[in-house]
């Protein structure tokens, strides 16, 4: 066999081995994430656990942090924003308690990872991101690379929600307002649920429920630390 061809085949084989080893590493890391960080801490919702096992979290972090993609904590994604700790993503999704076919409004697309988790649960996801660079990056990953057909993305301030497609069965905020914007509560369907971090220096994860008479009840969950909600929410 031609020597140059042999060298080329050897390089290709080495590249394939390297790619397979990387994929095996990510798969093992994802398995540990689900078993130790999520199931081990009390996450019981099997569809949520299954979704987070299927989704390749390393796709959603910058290249510099790919080796740490399944680390038990948040990671920077640029523009002073972060991808949330896997446990927090699982907890918020479990608290949201979606069902297939529900319409979910997400305020703060960020990396797109939480969006993908919601999409994997067979919901229609309407997601808004205020940082243009992150919005475009998430659009590329979610719509062009992963080809989600149940995700609608919008670049802009999420304070006013998505009124033309309201009301929503569920709403999730992935950035912390000092108080939940009234337009978002107004866009929550009767019988619906909203999950959001709320606060400034001290933040609390909260669950808002709207009853059949549009009365809102609030349940406090755990202390959390999210980036602040910007735009109109700052005023």
Buried (B, 14 or more C-beta within 10 A) or exposed (E): EEEEEEEEEEEEEEEEEEEEEEEEEBEEBBEBBBEEBBBEEEBEBEBBBEBBBEBBBBBBBBEEBBBEBBBEEBBEBBEEBBBBBBBBBBBBBBBBBBEEEBBBBBBBBBBBBBBBBBBBBBBBBBBBBBBEEBBEBBBEBBBEEBEBEBBBBBBEBBBBBBEEEBBBBBBBBBBBBEEBBEBBBBBBBEEBBBBBBBBEEEBBBBBBBBEEEEEEEEEEBEEBBBBBBBBBBEE
